[in-house]
Amino acid sequence: MTSEPVKRVALEPYPVSPYLWHAIVETPGFYQTAEIDTRTGSIDSDPQRDVLFKPTDTPTRAPEHPLHGLAHGVHIHPVHDRAPA
């Protein structure tokens, strides 16, 4: 398994055998899965096959205008309280 710091672990037994478990380990950069046999104590996990890397976080940008993202060609005009003079 991983040598990275572990944030969370999820364990699920297989319905066909109470001795076979599927594990998911979360680290800061990736998830790693493994098969655990509690009868023999073996853990089967291949870092080349069983690692799912997390996407990098990117900062989000607030829209410039509340109507940002509308289809091109749509023109919005401000509404005034008074009629033009």
N, C-alpha and C positions, 0 to 999 in steps of 0.2 A: 504494500500500500504506500501511500504518500508519506513524505517526510515533512511536508508543509504543515503549518498550524491548522488544525481542524476547527471549523466554525460549528458545523452541525453534522449529525449522522442519522440516517433513516435505515431501519432494518425491517424487512418484510419476509415472512416465511413463505416457502412454496407450498401450495395446497397438497401436493403429492407426498411430501415428506416433512415431518417436523424437524428434521436435522439439516435441511438445506434452506439457506437464507440468502436473500438478495440484499446487498448493502449499497447505499449511496452516501458518499462522503463529500461534504462541501468544504472547500478551502477558499481563501480570498480570491484566487485566480481561476479555479476550475472545479468541476465535479468529477469524482472518480467512482466507478461502479466496481463491485466485486461479488463473487459467489463464495459463501462461507458454508463449510460442512462442519457442524458442531460435533458430529460423532468422531471425526478424525482431528478436528482443530485446524484444518487446512483453509487457507484463503487464496482464492484464485482470482488474480487481477493482472492484466497486462497494461502497463502505462501507454503503450503504442495503440492499443485498441479501446481501452476503457476510460479514457480521459476526455471530458467535454469542457473545452475552454470557455470561460465567460467572456462576453464582449466587453470592450473597454468602455468606460463611461465617458460620454461627451457632454459638455455643458449645453444646456438648452437656452434658446434665445427667445425672449418674449416677443410676440408679434408687435410690429410698429403701429398697427391700427386695429381696433376691434373687429373690423371687417376684412382683415388680412387673410388672404387665401381664397377669396372669391374668384370665380372664373374671370379670365381676361375679357375685356370688352364691356363689362358691367360698370357703369358710371354711377357713383353715388354723389348726390349733391346735398349740401347741408340745408336743413329746414330753418327758416328764419321766423321769428315771432311776428314781424311786421312785413307788410307788403312794400315793395320798392316804391320810392317817392316819384 
